[in-house]
Each structure stands twice: as structure tokens, then as C-alpha cells.
Amino acid sequence: MITVVGIGPGAAANQTLAALDAIRQAEVLVGGKRHLAEFPHFNGETRRLDADVDGLMQWLEQNQHRQIIVLASGDPLFYGIGKRITEHFFGQNIRIISGISSIQYLCAQILLDMNDIYLTSSHGRKPDFDWLLQHEKIAMVTDDAIGPYQIAQEILARGQQRRMVIGKNLSHEHEQIICLQAEQVVQRGDIDYGLNAVVILNGEPE
């Protein structure tokens, strides 16, 4: 069986019991360098997950008879590897174990309910900002190409007043959560926000 396990936003404390139990029973652990480093005491085989996703699919096809765990940041089905694997192996013996997404974690930290929030990602893609910024409440996971600075520029180009909550290193020791107006983000464009999650809200910072 191939199991895709969400290991949460980062810190081990946010991994679920179901995830840890599945990992204990695995023959092979597949994940990025950072993911595999979270489980230094795993005694089975490990395989590094890199940009060659097609190669991974082929390898998984050849090894379906083994107990394989594919590790995913946050929740595997929120812009993660889970979607690709379930589509590729549709109707076959696949299991997904949900994790806490970075967006869920960030909203909990700032006491923001997720009712009616629009969830999206700019990782490897460019959102339709004309449509996106019609929503009152937006949450987005980002990448280096379209991060907080670029999002703020899109907001200001449309003449909107928005505040942005930016979460960096979420759940880790050096976690940072900052709330800025869009124009403040643009003025601080030289800051390295790193891998982050962003919540976009209407109005001025409180």
C-alpha cells in the first residue's frame, strides 16, 4: 500500500498519532531532505523526493507491493503531493492521512475563524488576482516567485486597502507572525520572508 502522510506545518508536536503510527509500520519512507530529517530513528529504507515527480510515480508503480509512506508538508491534499498521487493511482490501494496545514496553523495562532475563507496557493503558479481579490478573506501558501511582496503589489495596483498576516517558520522555534498593511509590505520588499503562509483581510491592522 502507498500511504501519503501529512506531517503538519513543521514541528513534531503538530504531527498526528495516525501519522506517527503509519510511519512506524513503513518499509520505505519517501520525502524531501527536510521531511526525512524529522525521522532520524527510522530504520527502514529511505528515498529522497526531488523535482522528478514523474520518476517517483514510476518507482511507486514498481513498488506498490511494499509498505511505502510518502511524506508531505502540511496536509497532502492542500496543494501537495497527495493530489498527484491519488490522480495517478486512481482506484488503486492508496491511503491519505491528513495533516495540519500551514494555513490552519496560522489561522489558529491569530484566532481567525476559517469560515468563508478562500484557500489557494501561488506555489509554481500565478493566481488570478482580479478574481482572487474580490474575496473578503483569503489564505495562500506562497513560493519565492510570488510571495508577500508580490501579493502586496497586486493589492495596491487595484487600489485596495488590505492587511496581510504573514507567517514564517510556522511552528518552529524561530516562528514569526507579522501583520502589515499592503503598502508596508511593499516598502519592506528587501525582507526575506522565506517559505510562508499569508492571510489577506480587508481593512487596517488592528
Disulfide bonds with the S-S distance in Angstrom:
none
